[in-house]
């Protein structure tokens, strides 16, 4: 039996890794320009963190977490999302004692046991940002603006921003009761999961993927009609801040988000180019999360952006994609003495900033040129006895066939200055 990757996981092969590197580099640069600094947290945490932070009414905690006991009998969980771990690190390391707000970004792998679908696997990857320490809606607009700038800079089109307010503990109870009253006549038709949600958190029924439940909630009351003055003012402020940044949006009262810690702002960047599950980036505000995890009363806002879904969208949209890396110069050698010099030349080229390679499989000269072509080398430099004696070697353009003499001394500078 051939050993295979577990269901819901995927190898990132060399042909694709250049695309990942480009996204990672661009996202890091976008965050740097906006004043966010990187944080890295453990891939697993104590299970209590997610149970308290995400909420036991969410599908993530109830159905999807990879949880196990370690050898010490402690319950630990592979992280299913990024915010809870970053919030724990913020509290544990007393980052709240520094200058606020704290602006953090990360790129992580996450794990959820769910049915694999387009752009979403059981091991998946996310970019994320968090701002701790600001209740101003300018912070919400800041994280939305960062996602908008990053996605727009990739040359994507057809993405839409949808925003909503899901209220706060002051106004949400009245809405819950109104929603329960609306759902009560059809309670028996709800799926088993939503029957549990009916009592614990009926807002989650609005996010159910069951077609039956989706039909039942049509015409349901919306949170927007039950907002308290504070939440309504916050939402108006959010819209004004987005307008100031020139960011177009649509108010979508159906946005709930899948994690229980959200309050007030909820938003998604969506597309119809990758199937029904078209959310590429989603997030919102969570003013009580830090306090619920045992920290001080400090608000937060952030987002998670699915990398696999983003790559799928880039492919579907036809946006230009980088190719896997190829050497600038492939050094071909003729003879054993030239083989030794070729290794020295390759080392010097790399040290000088030139991508260089050579044959390490004892091919003949013809085979070396074929290999240089297969790996996509831009130039081939041939070294033999004559070249060793003269101190210069022919540098061949592998596309046009044009050749020029290149000095073996100072070759890196020559290549950087003459092979554009």
MOWO-V983123 format. One record per helix or strand. SS is the DSSP state (@ for helix, = for strand). FROM is the first residue (numbers start at 0). LEN is the number of residues. If there is no record, write none. Layout:
ss;from;len
SS;FROM;LEN
SS;FROM;LEN
//
This chain:
ss;from;len
@;13;20
=;36;2
=;43;3
@;46;7
@;58;6
=;66;3
=;74;4
@;82;10
@;94;3
=;101;10
=;116;1
=;119;1
=;122;10
@;136;17
=;159;6
@;171;13
@;186;3
@;191;9
@;201;6
@;210;6
@;222;4
@;228;16
=;249;2
=;262;8
=;278;7
@;288;4
=;299;7
@;306;11
=;328;5
@;335;16
=;355;3
@;364;10
=;378;5
@;384;6
=;391;6
=;402;5
@;410;8
//
